[in-house]
Amino acid sequence: MKEENRIREFWREDKKRFFYSALHSIISKTFLTYICPDSLYLKFFYYKRFGKKLDLKNPLTLNEKLQWLKLNNRKDIYTRMVDKVRVKDYVREKIGDQFIIKTLGVWDRFDDIDFDTLPNQFVLKCNHDSGNYIICPDKAKLDKEKAKNILEKALKKNFFYTGREWPYKNVKPKILAEEFIGKDGKVPEDYKLMCINGVFDNIMVCTDRQSGTTKYYFFDKAWKLIRCNKWGELAPQDFSLEKPEKFDTMVEIAEKLSYDIPLTRIDLYEVDGKIYFGEITFFPNSGFDTNLYYQEDLRLGQKLDLKKVGRN
C-alpha cells in the first residue's frame, strides 16, 4: 500500500511539473511573455527547473532568494552595471582604469562596423545579453556572415524576458568590440568570484571549455575545493587547480565592486599576472542552477541576508 501511495505521489508531481513546464514554454515563446506578471512567470519557471514550488514569502535557498531579489531589489544603477559598455566607467570609478579591457568600438548595427579599423585580433559581443560573442584570433579568417547572424539576432532580444533579470530590461542593445587579451589565439581562463552581502564567499573556475564538456569547480578563500556539485564530488581527494597568481587582489577587487549589494558574481581574467575585469552578474544562472547541490544552495541562501535589502 505504501508503495502504491509513493507511485501515485510521484505521478501527481510528475504531471504537475509537466503542466508548469508546458505553461512556461507557452508563455516564454509567445506574446504572453510581455504581459505575464514577473512573479507568476518565475513561479512557472522555478517549478519547471526544480519540480517544487517557489516560496517567495519565506525563501531559504540561494536560488529562491535570487528570485526574490529579482522582484524586490530594483535599483537604477544595476542597469548601468550589467551594460557591458557603461559598466566600464563604473569600474573605473571603483577600482581604477588599469583593470579595464580596451573598447575598440561601439555600434548600433553590425553593418556599421568598419572592420578595416579593427586590429587582427578582437572580440565582438552585445552589451545586453549573455553568451553571444565572437572571438576573432585572426581577422582574415573571420566568418562575417555567421558573426552578423549571431549578433543581429541577439540585438533583437531583450534579455530581461528570459529569466526576469530586471537590470537588463532597459539596457539599449549595442555591439561592442574589445581588445583580445588571450594568448596564442586562446581565450584566457576566467574566474567568477561570488560575494554575498559584499563579502567574498567562493570562486568558480571553468575548465575543458574547448572540449564541449565544461566542468565547474568551486574553491573557498583558502583555495580548498568545495564539493558542491557533481564535478566537485567526483574529483579525487587531493584534487586542485592552479591558483591565480593575483588571487588575493582578485578578492579585494570583487569586494570593492560588490560593496552594499546583496549578491554579485564578479568575472575576472588573469593574463601574465595582470587582472582584467569581465562583467558583473547579479543572478548567477538566473537563480535556476540545478547543478548546485541542495545543501550548498541552502548554505549560500542562509548567508544571504534579505533583511538588509529594502523592498521597492
Disulfide bonds with the S-S distance in Angstrom:
none
